[in-house]
Amino acid sequence: MTIDLDQRVNVVLVTIDCLRPDYLGCYNDVNEGVEPTIDELARTGYRFENAFATASQTPISFPGLATAEYPLSRGGPLKLSDDRTFVAEWFSEARYRTAGFSTNHWLSYMSNYPTGFDDYFEYYEFGEKVREHACYLVEKGYADGKCLTELETELRDALIEQYETAIDGCEKYLAETDWESGTVAATHKALRTELDLLQSDFEAFADQLDADLSQPGLFESARRSVVSSVKRRARDVGPVRAAYRRFQRSTYDEPPRQKPVADAERVTDEAIDYLGDVDEPCYLWIHYMDVHRPYLPGSADDWTNEFQTYVNAVDESVSFEAANEQWYEAYTALYKACIRYVDDHLARLHDSLASLDRETAVVLTADHGEEFREHGGTDHNAKLYDVLIHVPLIVSQTGDDGVKDPVTKLFSHVDLLPTVYSQVVHDTSVPDTIDGQDIYAEPRKAVIAETLRTASSPEHEDHVGRHLGTDYKRIAARSHGEKLIYYEDESAWQLYDLNADPVEQQNLIDQREPVQLRERVLNRERTIETQFEHSDRSRGNAEQPEIIRDRLDDLGYTV
């Protein structure tokens, strides 16, 4: 691919959380028409058939896009080391205006993602945003409790509102539900007990809040109190968790199941407004969360009766084993509806880009895929199968309507921005310390993906870990025809013939020896260990604040 672009064109990177290529018409004819805007970008741009993320979940996959380095490099992925070189810095040095629009809590300043951006916009609930920033200011020593009067007031109101909302919703649910006997009655009794505890906690919390807010460390104290009282207690065990979820989603005066993140409409509106105010060439990154669980297509006002039926059918407290075919059909139908919703707003974004005086290179990809029962579960956990790491990748240019041939080269996310940067900015002087490369200068024979499985999760679960040195590494090397996966937690290997077994069901490790792929995996493990020994471990393995962990929990992450 050679993109014939002036070196001062805009670059817009669009990342869509959890988007699988085989659910797009441009990759799979079965889904033709689901996303016409993405299909058109693929028709007039370059569609990469063999693009792969570096991991299967956002906090571990995104370092490859943000820094062109593998996620387990330099101490780990949770809080990116200052030793990494961020791609946004490259564009800044090339005199580009840089802006990021983040809707995923893993991609916040707490993890160092704004590095290199002139402007960085994060979309969280107002009250949590206030607390998060306040905690950060105190932690960094930029302010103490006595000089944050305005934030203190906002914090107090936000925390009290959380209590009042929880109590009000719980009371309405109990009052309007016809309880009878058995498990339902037990749930009612348990939830009533939790409500009494919530009310008691709230009274104590309200009495102490004003005093807490006048002391150093006030934000941490208040945050711990409200999280432990509201977020955790009523969701931790059996029927209480299910009942808590139900009253959160009950109709009453508001549509059920509000999105836990900003939706594509809002983010697109603000990105378009930003572009209209920028005269110089810009590098813009937009991350959409709408295709991530809980799969809510559009704003609440846009849900049709059909989609509302799907929403009601999908009970996320149902275990995979208990899920029936109706549940599965609803689950995937919602997923497709969310893709279409994002596509509608991509159309608006593309129309806006096409109207600018400066041409724009649009790069569209996903941070990882999603599993729909192919390997024993749903969601995206610590697995490295293709349904989770094979991602769409489309590079298109406004004003270019010519049809392009698909690109079949192997392509890793660590290669994405080095390749785009060299092709668009016509500058090959990217840091030699990165793992990525311009694949047109040096094609790959195999790609690497890696993740961590938490050492504390049950044996039957594949929860993604965060901590090098304590959690277990899993590393995959994938060529055009084979994939080898190493499981440190099990001291086991899996080998798949991707031509004969593209869904990766038959492990051939006992039948043949993948010499070259094994060498790649072992070399990568040695590099990880060497870098970890010389890294700032406390930074790479730093914990997210509890308030962030709770919002991530709402999105289905186990943190």
Phi, psi and omega in degrees: 000128170234112180272117182278084185234145169296144186292352181253022176287158173289154171234122178241115177263119177250120176245133181243118184297133171071016186277119177270138180294327184286357172262010177250140180299327182289345176250340185211112184302334181300329182257022179301134178095351180294321185221082185298327181292313178296321178300320180291321175301321180291324182293319183262359181240201179255118179258119182269122184276340186230057177260140186224136172288163180270357178194181188249009178209149191310307186296338180260336180275329190289333176306328178298322179282320186281331186231356183060028176233154180294152188295325184273009176285157170052043171096350176124172190263348193290317173229109191293135185292146174295345178288342176286152173258122185271140184300323179302330178292326178299314182292324177299317179293336176272014176068034171266144167284132185240135180215140178237142178237102188252128176245007180247128186295339176291340188255043184257178177296338178297337177253006174082014185290335178290354183306126178092347181270136173290322180225136182221120185248128180241141187240098177229172176300144187304308183300319181290325178298316179301310181297318182300313181294320180298316178300320181296317180299317180293315181302319183277357179079014179283341182200160171236180187301328187286341184247022180238044187304313183295316178294326179299317181296315179296320179297312181301313181298320182293319181292317178297320179299322178298316177298311184297322178295316180296315181294315181298315180297320180295317180296317180297318181297316180294322184288328188257004181257136180273098181270142180235271186216182174065220184299322181297316178297320178296320178297317180301313180297317180295319182290323176298319177299317180295323178297316178300320179292320178300315181296319178295315178299319183297317180299316179293320181295316181297322180295326185268344192297314182299320178293318180300321186289348180264002185248150171301144183081010185301322186290320179296317180297312181295320181296314180301318183296310185288325180293314182293327184278320186259311189284324190263307194305314186276006181237358192279333188230134167030238187296333180295318178299313181297317180295320179299316178298320183294318181288334174297327186261359185294155191285300181041236184268348184238151175299146183288156170056066176296146179296139179279358181222165176296141184268173187297328181298310182295313183296318179295317177306313185286328175293319178296316178300319181296314180300325181291342182258002184251126180266325183280164176299147184225151168252115184242131175241129179235127178247120179260135180255000191294338181269003175274149171311143017267024173055068177251103185285119177076183174284165183302325181292339185269353184289122176282169178302323181297312181291327177295325175297317177299315181301315181293331182284334183271102178256107187289353175276352179287133178288160180300319182297328183273350184290131179262181184294324178298317178300315182296317179297319177296319182301308182287330176296319177296320179301313179295321179297324178292323176299315181296321179299313178297320180301320178301321181278335170297326177299317178295318179297316182294320177300320179294317179296321181294336182275351181286155178291332183261137177289160185226133169269119181258124179244120182240130177206184176234155179283336177187179179262211182207143179260134176236066174077002183296330183228038172092013180193187173234173179085204180218105183242201190278060177234156185235032175283162186298329179299341181254336183245345175283123186233154172290149173212120181228131176238120184227161180232130177300139180087355179252109184258003182289142179281134183248152173283147176295152180261125185257356180300148170292136188217123177258152176302332178293341180271344192300300186283329170302320179292312180298317182299315182290326182282325185268312182275349181057043180228120181259009186270047175285157184302141180278000179271351183281164178271338183280167181206161172285110187290347176279339174272330184210088181299151180268147172265340178202156176244157180247139168228151184206152178205181177233138173253125184297136181288345184265355183279154178303155185301328185274359182248150182245055180292138181288131178275175183232343197241111171296141180100333178238322178275167187266135177281144167228129186228135178236143170239129185232125173258189177296327187245348184220157171223135176241130180238131178252131179247103180295324183293335181246359187050045187232160179231147172232137179232132181232137172272103189286341176284316181273336187221068185295340180268003171058063181248337186246108180283121184254015188298333179275355185254337178203160185253115179274079190302309185291318179294321178297321179298320179297316180297313182294322176297319180294319179297319179297320179296318178301312182296319180296314180293324180295320180297333183254011186262168170276092189296326183295332180278310183296334182252016184299143179281147170286150175301155185298325182295326176289319180298325179292319179293322176297324177297323177298334180271000176101001178283147171259112186233000000 
